[in-house]
Amino acid sequence: MTLWQQPAHLLPVRVRPIGGETVVSYVFRLAAANALARPTTLLRALGDPLGVRPTATMVHNSEVTLNAPALARLETFTGLPAAWLCHALPGLSASRGDRLPHTDPTLRAFRSAAIRDHCHCCIARIPGRPQVRVRGHEAPSICRRHRRWVGTTGDHPDQIDLSGNAEILTADRRPPTRPAVLDCRRPRLGS
């Protein structure tokens, strides 16, 4: 009997997801907090991994989608409602999950170039300093608490301190303005 076929039970240590966090990052943090020997153990317990063997390096650039039975297992392991998990972890509400079979708990992994680190100063406040990975489009690019540019890429891996750049911090707080719509139609002849 494989791990995803065994009954799911509430884990003793609860972990709160961080907004925009990848499902892989959250599951690995949950496994570490509950002292599981391998972080992939909990990932394999969520569902049958289609086409991929879960590895510890998945946290760097991979995300998973879960079907409804696998999401129910995650809900049982965490003790958190599925709606709340879907709100905090954008990978759970991705449309890729619709293509998964709906009978058995199933998960599908995929790579994404938009996955990056969360604010290092925020992570330093979490016991054990786990590696928290977020989806770049769903997480803010600037940590307002620590005034750091965290939306860095592979070209600029270090997070940049913006405390001396009030203009950038102010611009980040402003709502985006909509450009004026110009009437670019050709004038009619004879009018």
CNS distance restraints for C-alpha pairs under 8 A (distance, minus, plus):
assign (resid   1 and name CA) (resid   5 and name CA) 6.20 0.50 0.50
assign (resid   1 and name CA) (resid   6 and name CA) 7.03 0.50 0.50
assign (resid   2 and name CA) (resid   6 and name CA) 6.84 0.50 0.50
assign (resid   2 and name CA) (resid  45 and name CA) 7.96 0.50 0.50
assign (resid   3 and name CA) (resid  41 and name CA) 7.83 0.50 0.50
assign (resid   3 and name CA) (resid  44 and name CA) 6.20 0.50 0.50
assign (resid   3 and name CA) (resid  45 and name CA) 4.60 0.50 0.50
assign (resid   3 and name CA) (resid  46 and name CA) 7.89 0.50 0.50
assign (resid   3 and name CA) (resid  47 and name CA) 7.93 0.50 0.50
assign (resid   4 and name CA) (resid  44 and name CA) 6.20 0.50 0.50
assign (resid   4 and name CA) (resid  45 and name CA) 4.13 0.50 0.50
assign (resid   4 and name CA) (resid  46 and name CA) 5.53 0.50 0.50
assign (resid   4 and name CA) (resid  47 and name CA) 4.81 0.50 0.50
assign (resid   4 and name CA) (resid  48 and name CA) 6.32 0.50 0.50
assign (resid   4 and name CA) (resid 105 and name CA) 7.00 0.50 0.50
assign (resid   5 and name CA) (resid  45 and name CA) 7.68 0.50 0.50
assign (resid   5 and name CA) (resid  47 and name CA) 7.89 0.50 0.50
assign (resid   6 and name CA) (resid  45 and name CA) 7.79 0.50 0.50
assign (resid   8 and name CA) (resid  73 and name CA) 6.08 0.50 0.50
assign (resid   8 and name CA) (resid  76 and name CA) 6.35 0.50 0.50
assign (resid   8 and name CA) (resid  77 and name CA) 6.41 0.50 0.50
assign (resid   9 and name CA) (resid  76 and name CA) 6.04 0.50 0.50
assign (resid   9 and name CA) (resid  77 and name CA) 5.60 0.50 0.50
assign (resid  10 and name CA) (resid  76 and name CA) 5.52 0.50 0.50
assign (resid  10 and name CA) (resid  77 and name CA) 4.36 0.50 0.50
assign (resid  10 and name CA) (resid  78 and name CA) 6.09 0.50 0.50
assign (resid  10 and name CA) (resid  79 and name CA) 6.12 0.50 0.50
assign (resid  11 and name CA) (resid  34 and name CA) 7.04 0.50 0.50
assign (resid  11 and name CA) (resid  77 and name CA) 5.33 0.50 0.50
assign (resid  11 and name CA) (resid  78 and name CA) 6.34 0.50 0.50
assign (resid  11 and name CA) (resid  79 and name CA) 7.93 0.50 0.50
assign (resid  12 and name CA) (resid  34 and name CA) 6.85 0.50 0.50
assign (resid  13 and name CA) (resid  30 and name CA) 7.78 0.50 0.50
assign (resid  13 and name CA) (resid  33 and name CA) 6.36 0.50 0.50
assign (resid  13 and name CA) (resid  34 and name CA) 5.67 0.50 0.50
assign (resid  14 and name CA) (resid  30 and name CA) 7.21 0.50 0.50
assign (resid  14 and name CA) (resid  33 and name CA) 7.85 0.50 0.50
assign (resid  14 and name CA) (resid  78 and name CA) 6.08 0.50 0.50
assign (resid  14 and name CA) (resid  79 and name CA) 7.61 0.50 0.50
assign (resid  15 and name CA) (resid  29 and name CA) 7.49 0.50 0.50
assign (resid  15 and name CA) (resid  30 and name CA) 5.84 0.50 0.50
assign (resid  15 and name CA) (resid  33 and name CA) 7.41 0.50 0.50
assign (resid  15 and name CA) (resid  78 and name CA) 7.41 0.50 0.50
assign (resid  17 and name CA) (resid  21 and name CA) 6.87 0.50 0.50
assign (resid  17 and name CA) (resid  26 and name CA) 6.21 0.50 0.50
assign (resid  17 and name CA) (resid  85 and name CA) 7.60 0.50 0.50
assign (resid  17 and name CA) (resid  88 and name CA) 6.32 0.50 0.50
assign (resid  17 and name CA) (resid  89 and name CA) 7.17 0.50 0.50
assign (resid  18 and name CA) (resid  88 and name CA) 6.49 0.50 0.50
assign (resid  18 and name CA) (resid  89 and name CA) 7.66 0.50 0.50
assign (resid  19 and name CA) (resid  87 and name CA) 7.99 0.50 0.50
assign (resid  19 and name CA) (resid  88 and name CA) 4.75 0.50 0.50
assign (resid  19 and name CA) (resid  89 and name CA) 6.44 0.50 0.50
assign (resid  19 and name CA) (resid 134 and name CA) 7.95 0.50 0.50
assign (resid  19 and name CA) (resid 138 and name CA) 7.83 0.50 0.50
assign (resid  19 and name CA) (resid 139 and name CA) 6.72 0.50 0.50
assign (resid  20 and name CA) (resid  88 and name CA) 6.18 0.50 0.50
assign (resid  20 and name CA) (resid  89 and name CA) 5.64 0.50 0.50
assign (resid  20 and name CA) (resid  90 and name CA) 6.03 0.50 0.50
assign (resid  20 and name CA) (resid 134 and name CA) 5.23 0.50 0.50
assign (resid  20 and name CA) (resid 135 and name CA) 5.67 0.50 0.50
assign (resid  20 and name CA) (resid 136 and name CA) 7.77 0.50 0.50
assign (resid  20 and name CA) (resid 138 and name CA) 5.02 0.50 0.50
assign (resid  20 and name CA) (resid 139 and name CA) 4.85 0.50 0.50
assign (resid  21 and name CA) (resid  25 and name CA) 6.64 0.50 0.50
assign (resid  21 and name CA) (resid  26 and name CA) 6.67 0.50 0.50
assign (resid  21 and name CA) (resid  88 and name CA) 7.24 0.50 0.50
assign (resid  21 and name CA) (resid  89 and name CA) 5.57 0.50 0.50
assign (resid  21 and name CA) (resid  90 and name CA) 7.36 0.50 0.50
assign (resid  21 and name CA) (resid 132 and name CA) 7.04 0.50 0.50
assign (resid  21 and name CA) (resid 133 and name CA) 5.79 0.50 0.50
assign (resid  21 and name CA) (resid 134 and name CA) 4.01 0.50 0.50
assign (resid  21 and name CA) (resid 135 and name CA) 6.17 0.50 0.50
assign (resid  21 and name CA) (resid 139 and name CA) 7.74 0.50 0.50
assign (resid  22 and name CA) (resid  26 and name CA) 6.31 0.50 0.50
assign (resid  22 and name CA) (resid  63 and name CA) 6.08 0.50 0.50
assign (resid  22 and name CA) (resid  64 and name CA) 7.98 0.50 0.50
assign (resid  22 and name CA) (resid  89 and name CA) 6.14 0.50 0.50
assign (resid  22 and name CA) (resid  90 and name CA) 7.21 0.50 0.50
assign (resid  22 and name CA) (resid  91 and name CA) 6.21 0.50 0.50
assign (resid  22 and name CA) (resid 115 and name CA) 7.87 0.50 0.50
assign (resid  22 and name CA) (resid 133 and name CA) 6.07 0.50 0.50
assign (resid  22 and name CA) (resid 134 and name CA) 5.23 0.50 0.50
assign (resid  22 and name CA) (resid 135 and name CA) 6.12 0.50 0.50
assign (resid  23 and name CA) (resid  27 and name CA) 6.05 0.50 0.50
assign (resid  23 and name CA) (resid  63 and name CA) 6.28 0.50 0.50
assign (resid  23 and name CA) (resid  64 and name CA) 6.26 0.50 0.50
assign (resid  23 and name CA) (resid  65 and name CA) 7.81 0.50 0.50
assign (resid  23 and name CA) (resid  89 and name CA) 6.20 0.50 0.50
assign (resid  23 and name CA) (resid  91 and name CA) 6.11 0.50 0.50
assign (resid  23 and name CA) (resid  92 and name CA) 7.20 0.50 0.50
assign (resid  24 and name CA) (resid  28 and name CA) 6.08 0.50 0.50
assign (resid  24 and name CA) (resid  43 and name CA) 7.64 0.50 0.50
assign (resid  24 and name CA) (resid  58 and name CA) 7.20 0.50 0.50
assign (resid  24 and name CA) (resid  59 and name CA) 5.77 0.50 0.50
assign (resid  24 and name CA) (resid  62 and name CA) 7.21 0.50 0.50
assign (resid  24 and name CA) (resid  63 and name CA) 5.78 0.50 0.50
assign (resid  24 and name CA) (resid  64 and name CA) 6.47 0.50 0.50
assign (resid  25 and name CA) (resid  29 and name CA) 6.17 0.50 0.50
assign (resid  25 and name CA) (resid  59 and name CA) 5.61 0.50 0.50
assign (resid  25 and name CA) (resid 131 and name CA) 7.38 0.50 0.50
assign (resid  25 and name CA) (resid 132 and name CA) 5.82 0.50 0.50
assign (resid  25 and name CA) (resid 133 and name CA) 5.69 0.50 0.50
assign (resid  25 and name CA) (resid 134 and name CA) 7.81 0.50 0.50
assign (resid  26 and name CA) (resid  30 and name CA) 6.10 0.50 0.50
assign (resid  26 and name CA) (resid 132 and name CA) 7.56 0.50 0.50
assign (resid  27 and name CA) (resid  31 and name CA) 6.12 0.50 0.50
assign (resid  27 and name CA) (resid  39 and name CA) 7.56 0.50 0.50
assign (resid  27 and name CA) (resid  42 and name CA) 6.75 0.50 0.50
assign (resid  27 and name CA) (resid  43 and name CA) 6.47 0.50 0.50
assign (resid  28 and name CA) (resid  32 and name CA) 6.17 0.50 0.50
assign (resid  28 and name CA) (resid  39 and name CA) 4.95 0.50 0.50
assign (resid  28 and name CA) (resid  40 and name CA) 7.07 0.50 0.50
assign (resid  28 and name CA) (resid  42 and name CA) 7.55 0.50 0.50
assign (resid  28 and name CA) (resid  43 and name CA) 7.66 0.50 0.50
assign (resid  28 and name CA) (resid  59 and name CA) 7.79 0.50 0.50
assign (resid  29 and name CA) (resid  33 and name CA) 6.11 0.50 0.50
assign (resid  29 and name CA) (resid  39 and name CA) 7.83 0.50 0.50
assign (resid  29 and name CA) (resid 130 and name CA) 6.70 0.50 0.50
assign (resid  29 and name CA) (resid 131 and name CA) 7.89 0.50 0.50
assign (resid  29 and name CA) (resid 132 and name CA) 7.91 0.50 0.50
assign (resid  30 and name CA) (resid  34 and name CA) 6.30 0.50 0.50
assign (resid  31 and name CA) (resid  35 and name CA) 6.28 0.50 0.50
assign (resid  31 and name CA) (resid  36 and name CA) 5.34 0.50 0.50
assign (resid  31 and name CA) (resid  38 and name CA) 7.55 0.50 0.50
assign (resid  31 and name CA) (resid  39 and name CA) 5.33 0.50 0.50
assign (resid  31 and name CA) (resid  41 and name CA) 7.63 0.50 0.50
assign (resid  31 and name CA) (resid  42 and name CA) 6.07 0.50 0.50
assign (resid  32 and name CA) (resid  36 and name CA) 5.90 0.50 0.50
assign (resid  32 and name CA) (resid  37 and name CA) 7.94 0.50 0.50
assign (resid  32 and name CA) (resid  39 and name CA) 6.49 0.50 0.50
assign (resid  36 and name CA) (resid  41 and name CA) 7.25 0.50 0.50
assign (resid  36 and name CA) (resid  42 and name CA) 7.95 0.50 0.50
assign (resid  37 and name CA) (resid  41 and name CA) 7.77 0.50 0.50
assign (resid  38 and name CA) (resid  56 and name CA) 7.94 0.50 0.50
assign (resid  39 and name CA) (resid  43 and name CA) 7.18 0.50 0.50
assign (resid  39 and name CA) (resid  56 and name CA) 6.58 0.50 0.50
assign (resid  40 and name CA) (resid  44 and name CA) 6.05 0.50 0.50
assign (resid  40 and name CA) (resid  54 and name CA) 6.00 0.50 0.50
assign (resid  40 and name CA) (resid  55 and name CA) 6.23 0.50 0.50
assign (resid  40 and name CA) (resid  56 and name CA) 6.40 0.50 0.50
assign (resid  41 and name CA) (resid  45 and name CA) 6.20 0.50 0.50
assign (resid  42 and name CA) (resid  46 and name CA) 6.41 0.50 0.50
assign (resid  43 and name CA) (resid  47 and name CA) 7.33 0.50 0.50
assign (resid  43 and name CA) (resid  54 and name CA) 7.38 0.50 0.50
assign (resid  44 and name CA) (resid  48 and name CA) 6.65 0.50 0.50
assign (resid  44 and name CA) (resid  49 and name CA) 6.84 0.50 0.50
assign (resid  44 and name CA) (resid  54 and name CA) 7.24 0.50 0.50
assign (resid  46 and name CA) (resid  70 and name CA) 5.27 0.50 0.50
assign (resid  46 and name CA) (resid  71 and name CA) 7.61 0.50 0.50
assign (resid  46 and name CA) (resid  73 and name CA) 5.87 0.50 0.50
assign (resid  46 and name CA) (resid  74 and name CA) 6.30 0.50 0.50
assign (resid  46 and name CA) (resid 105 and name CA) 6.75 0.50 0.50
assign (resid  46 and name CA) (resid 106 and name CA) 7.44 0.50 0.50
assign (resid  46 and name CA) (resid 107 and name CA) 7.54 0.50 0.50
assign (resid  47 and name CA) (resid  66 and name CA) 7.83 0.50 0.50
assign (resid  47 and name CA) (resid  70 and name CA) 5.42 0.50 0.50
assign (resid  47 and name CA) (resid 104 and name CA) 7.54 0.50 0.50
assign (resid  47 and name CA) (resid 105 and name CA) 4.38 0.50 0.50
assign (resid  47 and name CA) (resid 106 and name CA) 4.32 0.50 0.50
assign (resid  47 and name CA) (resid 107 and name CA) 5.60 0.50 0.50
assign (resid  48 and name CA) (resid 104 and name CA) 7.79 0.50 0.50
assign (resid  48 and name CA) (resid 105 and name CA) 6.16 0.50 0.50
assign (resid  48 and name CA) (resid 106 and name CA) 4.55 0.50 0.50
assign (resid  48 and name CA) (resid 107 and name CA) 5.97 0.50 0.50
assign (resid  49 and name CA) (resid  53 and name CA) 6.80 0.50 0.50
assign (resid  49 and name CA) (resid  54 and name CA) 7.40 0.50 0.50
assign (resid  49 and name CA) (resid 106 and name CA) 6.05 0.50 0.50
assign (resid  49 and name CA) (resid 107 and name CA) 4.98 0.50 0.50
assign (resid  49 and name CA) (resid 108 and name CA) 5.77 0.50 0.50
assign (resid  49 and name CA) (resid 109 and name CA) 7.47 0.50 0.50
assign (resid  50 and name CA) (resid 106 and name CA) 7.01 0.50 0.50
assign (resid  50 and name CA) (resid 107 and name CA) 6.29 0.50 0.50
assign (resid  50 and name CA) (resid 108 and name CA) 5.41 0.50 0.50
assign (resid  50 and name CA) (resid 109 and name CA) 7.67 0.50 0.50
assign (resid  51 and name CA) (resid 108 and name CA) 7.51 0.50 0.50
assign (resid  52 and name CA) (resid 108 and name CA) 7.73 0.50 0.50
assign (resid  52 and name CA) (resid 109 and name CA) 6.96 0.50 0.50
assign (resid  54 and name CA) (resid  58 and name CA) 7.04 0.50 0.50
assign (resid  57 and name CA) (resid  61 and name CA) 7.99 0.50 0.50
assign (resid  58 and name CA) (resid  62 and name CA) 5.05 0.50 0.50
assign (resid  58 and name CA) (resid  63 and name CA) 7.58 0.50 0.50
assign (resid  59 and name CA) (resid  63 and name CA) 7.68 0.50 0.50
assign (resid  59 and name CA) (resid 133 and name CA) 7.10 0.50 0.50
assign (resid  60 and name CA) (resid 115 and name CA) 7.39 0.50 0.50
assign (resid  60 and name CA) (resid 116 and name CA) 7.78 0.50 0.50
assign (resid  60 and name CA) (resid 133 and name CA) 7.23 0.50 0.50
assign (resid  61 and name CA) (resid 111 and name CA) 5.67 0.50 0.50
assign (resid  61 and name CA) (resid 112 and name CA) 5.69 0.50 0.50
assign (resid  61 and name CA) (resid 113 and name CA) 6.52 0.50 0.50
assign (resid  61 and name CA) (resid 115 and name CA) 5.80 0.50 0.50
assign (resid  61 and name CA) (resid 116 and name CA) 7.90 0.50 0.50
assign (resid  62 and name CA) (resid 109 and name CA) 6.55 0.50 0.50
assign (resid  62 and name CA) (resid 110 and name CA) 5.54 0.50 0.50
assign (resid  62 and name CA) (resid 111 and name CA) 4.30 0.50 0.50
assign (resid  62 and name CA) (resid 112 and name CA) 5.81 0.50 0.50
assign (resid  62 and name CA) (resid 115 and name CA) 7.63 0.50 0.50
assign (resid  63 and name CA) (resid  91 and name CA) 7.01 0.50 0.50
assign (resid  63 and name CA) (resid 109 and name CA) 5.63 0.50 0.50
assign (resid  63 and name CA) (resid 110 and name CA) 5.55 0.50 0.50
assign (resid  63 and name CA) (resid 111 and name CA) 6.24 0.50 0.50
assign (resid  63 and name CA) (resid 112 and name CA) 6.98 0.50 0.50
assign (resid  64 and name CA) (resid  91 and name CA) 6.79 0.50 0.50
assign (resid  64 and name CA) (resid 107 and name CA) 6.38 0.50 0.50
assign (resid  64 and name CA) (resid 108 and name CA) 5.34 0.50 0.50
assign (resid  64 and name CA) (resid 109 and name CA) 4.21 0.50 0.50
assign (resid  64 and name CA) (resid 110 and name CA) 6.19 0.50 0.50
assign (resid  65 and name CA) (resid  91 and name CA) 6.03 0.50 0.50
assign (resid  65 and name CA) (resid  92 and name CA) 5.79 0.50 0.50
assign (resid  65 and name CA) (resid  94 and name CA) 6.92 0.50 0.50
assign (resid  65 and name CA) (resid  96 and name CA) 6.57 0.50 0.50
assign (resid  65 and name CA) (resid  97 and name CA) 5.32 0.50 0.50
assign (resid  65 and name CA) (resid 107 and name CA) 5.59 0.50 0.50
assign (resid  65 and name CA) (resid 108 and name CA) 5.44 0.50 0.50
assign (resid  65 and name CA) (resid 109 and name CA) 6.60 0.50 0.50
assign (resid  66 and name CA) (resid  70 and name CA) 5.54 0.50 0.50
assign (resid  66 and name CA) (resid  71 and name CA) 5.86 0.50 0.50
assign (resid  66 and name CA) (resid  92 and name CA) 6.42 0.50 0.50
assign (resid  66 and name CA) (resid  97 and name CA) 5.70 0.50 0.50
assign (resid  66 and name CA) (resid 100 and name CA) 7.77 0.50 0.50
assign (resid  66 and name CA) (resid 105 and name CA) 7.70 0.50 0.50
assign (resid  66 and name CA) (resid 106 and name CA) 6.08 0.50 0.50
assign (resid  66 and name CA) (resid 107 and name CA) 4.56 0.50 0.50
assign (resid  66 and name CA) (resid 108 and name CA) 6.75 0.50 0.50
assign (resid  67 and name CA) (resid  71 and name CA) 6.18 0.50 0.50
assign (resid  67 and name CA) (resid  97 and name CA) 5.46 0.50 0.50
assign (resid  67 and name CA) (resid  98 and name CA) 7.12 0.50 0.50
assign (resid  67 and name CA) (resid 100 and name CA) 6.02 0.50 0.50
assign (resid  67 and name CA) (resid 101 and name CA) 7.19 0.50 0.50
assign (resid  67 and name CA) (resid 102 and name CA) 6.27 0.50 0.50
assign (resid  67 and name CA) (resid 105 and name CA) 6.47 0.50 0.50
assign (resid  67 and name CA) (resid 106 and name CA) 5.80 0.50 0.50
assign (resid  67 and name CA) (resid 107 and name CA) 6.49 0.50 0.50
assign (resid  68 and name CA) (resid  72 and name CA) 6.18 0.50 0.50
assign (resid  68 and name CA) (resid 102 and name CA) 6.70 0.50 0.50
assign (resid  68 and name CA) (resid 105 and name CA) 7.28 0.50 0.50
assign (resid  69 and name CA) (resid  73 and name CA) 6.40 0.50 0.50
assign (resid  69 and name CA) (resid 102 and name CA) 7.11 0.50 0.50
assign (resid  69 and name CA) (resid 103 and name CA) 7.35 0.50 0.50
assign (resid  69 and name CA) (resid 104 and name CA) 6.41 0.50 0.50
assign (resid  69 and name CA) (resid 105 and name CA) 4.66 0.50 0.50
assign (resid  69 and name CA) (resid 106 and name CA) 7.41 0.50 0.50
assign (resid  70 and name CA) (resid  74 and name CA) 6.36 0.50 0.50
assign (resid  70 and name CA) (resid 104 and name CA) 7.77 0.50 0.50
assign (resid  70 and name CA) (resid 105 and name CA) 4.26 0.50 0.50
assign (resid  70 and name CA) (resid 106 and name CA) 5.84 0.50 0.50
assign (resid  70 and name CA) (resid 107 and name CA) 7.03 0.50 0.50
assign (resid  71 and name CA) (resid  75 and name CA) 6.15 0.50 0.50
assign (resid  71 and name CA) (resid  82 and name CA) 6.92 0.50 0.50
assign (resid  71 and name CA) (resid  92 and name CA) 7.85 0.50 0.50
assign (resid  71 and name CA) (resid 105 and name CA) 7.93 0.50 0.50
assign (resid  72 and name CA) (resid  76 and name CA) 6.26 0.50 0.50
assign (resid  72 and name CA) (resid  82 and name CA) 7.06 0.50 0.50
assign (resid  73 and name CA) (resid  77 and name CA) 6.20 0.50 0.50
assign (resid  73 and name CA) (resid 105 and name CA) 7.88 0.50 0.50
assign (resid  74 and name CA) (resid  78 and name CA) 6.10 0.50 0.50
assign (resid  75 and name CA) (resid  79 and name CA) 5.62 0.50 0.50
assign (resid  75 and name CA) (resid  80 and name CA) 5.53 0.50 0.50
assign (resid  75 and name CA) (resid  81 and name CA) 5.92 0.50 0.50
assign (resid  75 and name CA) (resid  82 and name CA) 5.61 0.50 0.50
assign (resid  75 and name CA) (resid  85 and name CA) 7.81 0.50 0.50
assign (resid  76 and name CA) (resid  80 and name CA) 7.46 0.50 0.50
assign (resid  80 and name CA) (resid  84 and name CA) 6.88 0.50 0.50
assign (resid  80 and name CA) (resid  85 and name CA) 6.82 0.50 0.50
assign (resid  81 and name CA) (resid  85 and name CA) 6.40 0.50 0.50
assign (resid  82 and name CA) (resid  86 and name CA) 6.06 0.50 0.50
assign (resid  83 and name CA) (resid  87 and name CA) 6.26 0.50 0.50
assign (resid  84 and name CA) (resid  88 and name CA) 6.32 0.50 0.50
assign (resid  85 and name CA) (resid  89 and name CA) 5.77 0.50 0.50
assign (resid  85 and name CA) (resid  92 and name CA) 7.60 0.50 0.50
assign (resid  86 and name CA) (resid  90 and name CA) 6.11 0.50 0.50
assign (resid  86 and name CA) (resid  91 and name CA) 7.60 0.50 0.50
assign (resid  86 and name CA) (resid  92 and name CA) 5.22 0.50 0.50
assign (resid  86 and name CA) (resid  93 and name CA) 5.76 0.50 0.50
assign (resid  87 and name CA) (resid  93 and name CA) 7.90 0.50 0.50
assign (resid  89 and name CA) (resid  93 and name CA) 7.77 0.50 0.50
assign (resid  90 and name CA) (resid  94 and name CA) 6.71 0.50 0.50
assign (resid  90 and name CA) (resid 135 and name CA) 7.95 0.50 0.50
assign (resid  90 and name CA) (resid 138 and name CA) 7.21 0.50 0.50
assign (resid  92 and name CA) (resid  97 and name CA) 7.74 0.50 0.50
assign (resid  93 and name CA) (resid  97 and name CA) 7.68 0.50 0.50
assign (resid  96 and name CA) (resid 100 and name CA) 7.65 0.50 0.50
assign (resid  97 and name CA) (resid 108 and name CA) 7.86 0.50 0.50
assign (resid 100 and name CA) (resid 106 and name CA) 6.82 0.50 0.50
assign (resid 100 and name CA) (resid 107 and name CA) 7.47 0.50 0.50
assign (resid 100 and name CA) (resid 108 and name CA) 7.70 0.50 0.50
assign (resid 101 and name CA) (resid 106 and name CA) 7.02 0.50 0.50
assign (resid 102 and name CA) (resid 106 and name CA) 7.87 0.50 0.50
assign (resid 114 and name CA) (resid 135 and name CA) 5.81 0.50 0.50
assign (resid 114 and name CA) (resid 136 and name CA) 5.08 0.50 0.50
assign (resid 114 and name CA) (resid 137 and name CA) 7.15 0.50 0.50
assign (resid 115 and name CA) (resid 133 and name CA) 6.42 0.50 0.50
assign (resid 115 and name CA) (resid 134 and name CA) 5.61 0.50 0.50
assign (resid 115 and name CA) (resid 135 and name CA) 4.65 0.50 0.50
assign (resid 115 and name CA) (resid 136 and name CA) 5.57 0.50 0.50
assign (resid 116 and name CA) (resid 133 and name CA) 5.47 0.50 0.50
assign (resid 116 and name CA) (resid 134 and name CA) 5.57 0.50 0.50
assign (resid 116 and name CA) (resid 135 and name CA) 6.49 0.50 0.50
assign (resid 116 and name CA) (resid 136 and name CA) 6.17 0.50 0.50
assign (resid 116 and name CA) (resid 151 and name CA) 7.39 0.50 0.50
assign (resid 116 and name CA) (resid 152 and name CA) 7.55 0.50 0.50
assign (resid 116 and name CA) (resid 153 and name CA) 7.40 0.50 0.50
assign (resid 117 and name CA) (resid 131 and name CA) 7.48 0.50 0.50
assign (resid 117 and name CA) (resid 132 and name CA) 6.03 0.50 0.50
assign (resid 117 and name CA) (resid 133 and name CA) 4.63 0.50 0.50
assign (resid 117 and name CA) (resid 134 and name CA) 6.09 0.50 0.50
assign (resid 117 and name CA) (resid 150 and name CA) 7.41 0.50 0.50
assign (resid 118 and name CA) (resid 122 and name CA) 7.61 0.50 0.50
assign (resid 118 and name CA) (resid 123 and name CA) 7.20 0.50 0.50
assign (resid 118 and name CA) (resid 132 and name CA) 5.70 0.50 0.50
assign (resid 118 and name CA) (resid 133 and name CA) 5.73 0.50 0.50
assign (resid 118 and name CA) (resid 134 and name CA) 6.01 0.50 0.50
assign (resid 118 and name CA) (resid 150 and name CA) 6.72 0.50 0.50
assign (resid 119 and name CA) (resid 123 and name CA) 6.32 0.50 0.50
assign (resid 119 and name CA) (resid 143 and name CA) 6.53 0.50 0.50
assign (resid 119 and name CA) (resid 148 and name CA) 7.53 0.50 0.50
assign (resid 119 and name CA) (resid 150 and name CA) 5.73 0.50 0.50
assign (resid 119 and name CA) (resid 159 and name CA) 7.72 0.50 0.50
assign (resid 120 and name CA) (resid 124 and name CA) 6.17 0.50 0.50
assign (resid 120 and name CA) (resid 159 and name CA) 7.88 0.50 0.50
assign (resid 121 and name CA) (resid 125 and name CA) 6.96 0.50 0.50
assign (resid 121 and name CA) (resid 146 and name CA) 6.91 0.50 0.50
assign (resid 122 and name CA) (resid 126 and name CA) 7.30 0.50 0.50
assign (resid 122 and name CA) (resid 146 and name CA) 7.84 0.50 0.50
assign (resid 123 and name CA) (resid 129 and name CA) 5.70 0.50 0.50
assign (resid 123 and name CA) (resid 130 and name CA) 6.85 0.50 0.50
assign (resid 123 and name CA) (resid 131 and name CA) 7.59 0.50 0.50
assign (resid 123 and name CA) (resid 132 and name CA) 7.19 0.50 0.50
assign (resid 124 and name CA) (resid 129 and name CA) 5.33 0.50 0.50
assign (resid 125 and name CA) (resid 129 and name CA) 7.22 0.50 0.50
assign (resid 126 and name CA) (resid 130 and name CA) 7.25 0.50 0.50
assign (resid 134 and name CA) (resid 138 and name CA) 7.67 0.50 0.50
assign (resid 134 and name CA) (resid 139 and name CA) 6.49 0.50 0.50
assign (resid 135 and name CA) (resid 139 and name CA) 6.23 0.50 0.50
assign (resid 136 and name CA) (resid 140 and name CA) 7.51 0.50 0.50
assign (resid 136 and name CA) (resid 141 and name CA) 7.55 0.50 0.50
assign (resid 136 and name CA) (resid 151 and name CA) 6.89 0.50 0.50
assign (resid 140 and name CA) (resid 150 and name CA) 7.90 0.50 0.50
assign (resid 140 and name CA) (resid 151 and name CA) 7.39 0.50 0.50
assign (resid 141 and name CA) (resid 149 and name CA) 5.98 0.50 0.50
assign (resid 141 and name CA) (resid 150 and name CA) 5.30 0.50 0.50
assign (resid 141 and name CA) (resid 151 and name CA) 4.24 0.50 0.50
assign (resid 141 and name CA) (resid 152 and name CA) 7.91 0.50 0.50
assign (resid 142 and name CA) (resid 147 and name CA) 6.69 0.50 0.50
assign (resid 142 and name CA) (resid 148 and name CA) 5.59 0.50 0.50
assign (resid 142 and name CA) (resid 149 and name CA) 4.53 0.50 0.50
assign (resid 142 and name CA) (resid 150 and name CA) 5.52 0.50 0.50
assign (resid 142 and name CA) (resid 151 and name CA) 6.74 0.50 0.50
assign (resid 142 and name CA) (resid 172 and name CA) 7.62 0.50 0.50
assign (resid 143 and name CA) (resid 147 and name CA) 5.43 0.50 0.50
assign (resid 143 and name CA) (resid 148 and name CA) 5.27 0.50 0.50
assign (resid 143 and name CA) (resid 149 and name CA) 6.50 0.50 0.50
assign (resid 143 and name CA) (resid 150 and name CA) 6.59 0.50 0.50
assign (resid 144 and name CA) (resid 148 and name CA) 7.07 0.50 0.50
assign (resid 144 and name CA) (resid 169 and name CA) 7.78 0.50 0.50
assign (resid 147 and name CA) (resid 161 and name CA) 6.27 0.50 0.50
assign (resid 147 and name CA) (resid 162 and name CA) 5.34 0.50 0.50
assign (resid 147 and name CA) (resid 163 and name CA) 5.46 0.50 0.50
assign (resid 147 and name CA) (resid 169 and name CA) 7.41 0.50 0.50
assign (resid 148 and name CA) (resid 159 and name CA) 6.45 0.50 0.50
assign (resid 148 and name CA) (resid 160 and name CA) 5.43 0.50 0.50
assign (resid 148 and name CA) (resid 161 and name CA) 4.57 0.50 0.50
assign (resid 148 and name CA) (resid 162 and name CA) 5.27 0.50 0.50
assign (resid 148 and name CA) (resid 163 and name CA) 7.34 0.50 0.50
assign (resid 149 and name CA) (resid 159 and name CA) 5.60 0.50 0.50
assign (resid 149 and name CA) (resid 160 and name CA) 5.02 0.50 0.50
assign (resid 149 and name CA) (resid 161 and name CA) 6.47 0.50 0.50
assign (resid 149 and name CA) (resid 162 and name CA) 6.64 0.50 0.50
assign (resid 150 and name CA) (resid 159 and name CA) 5.14 0.50 0.50
assign (resid 150 and name CA) (resid 160 and name CA) 7.02 0.50 0.50
assign (resid 151 and name CA) (resid 159 and name CA) 7.65 0.50 0.50
assign (resid 152 and name CA) (resid 156 and name CA) 5.69 0.50 0.50
assign (resid 152 and name CA) (resid 157 and name CA) 5.75 0.50 0.50
assign (resid 152 and name CA) (resid 158 and name CA) 6.91 0.50 0.50
assign (resid 152 and name CA) (resid 159 and name CA) 6.30 0.50 0.50
assign (resid 153 and name CA) (resid 157 and name CA) 5.62 0.50 0.50
assign (resid 162 and name CA) (resid 166 and name CA) 7.54 0.50 0.50
assign (resid 162 and name CA) (resid 168 and name CA) 7.59 0.50 0.50
assign (resid 162 and name CA) (resid 169 and name CA) 7.37 0.50 0.50
assign (resid 165 and name CA) (resid 169 and name CA) 6.69 0.50 0.50
assign (resid 166 and name CA) (resid 170 and name CA) 5.99 0.50 0.50
assign (resid 167 and name CA) (resid 171 and name CA) 6.05 0.50 0.50
assign (resid 168 and name CA) (resid 172 and name CA) 6.17 0.50 0.50
assign (resid 169 and name CA) (resid 173 and name CA) 6.59 0.50 0.50
assign (resid 170 and name CA) (resid 174 and name CA) 6.61 0.50 0.50
assign (resid 187 and name CA) (resid 191 and name CA) 7.80 0.50 0.50
